Amino acid sequence: MTVVALCLWTDCLQGESLVSVSKAFVNKFGANVRALREEQELSQEELAAKAKLHRTHISLIERGGRQAGLETIEALAKALKVQPGDLMPRMRI
């Protein structure tokens, strides 16, 4: 068990994600954020202020350049007044 914890800690220190998310999913998530933002006629700056995030973070998410963590998803959903699931892409299972 100690070895597993050490491996997980080492991966975290090296900045590697423990969960792999497809680029297509990240891109579609960003597109959903952008669509909802534009639907509400908000600028990236306005959304960032409402979500208490930096504008460049919003830009990176919308362009698929950054994965959003749970805290960010919650902040975006609250700022956009939608359920977190509304930000998620549809998946074929």
PyMOL commands that set and color helices and strands:
alter all, ss='L'
color gray80, all
select helices_A, chain A and resi 2-13+23-39+44-51+55-62+70-80+84-87
alter helices_A, ss='H'
color red, helices_A
deselect
rebuild
show_as cartoon
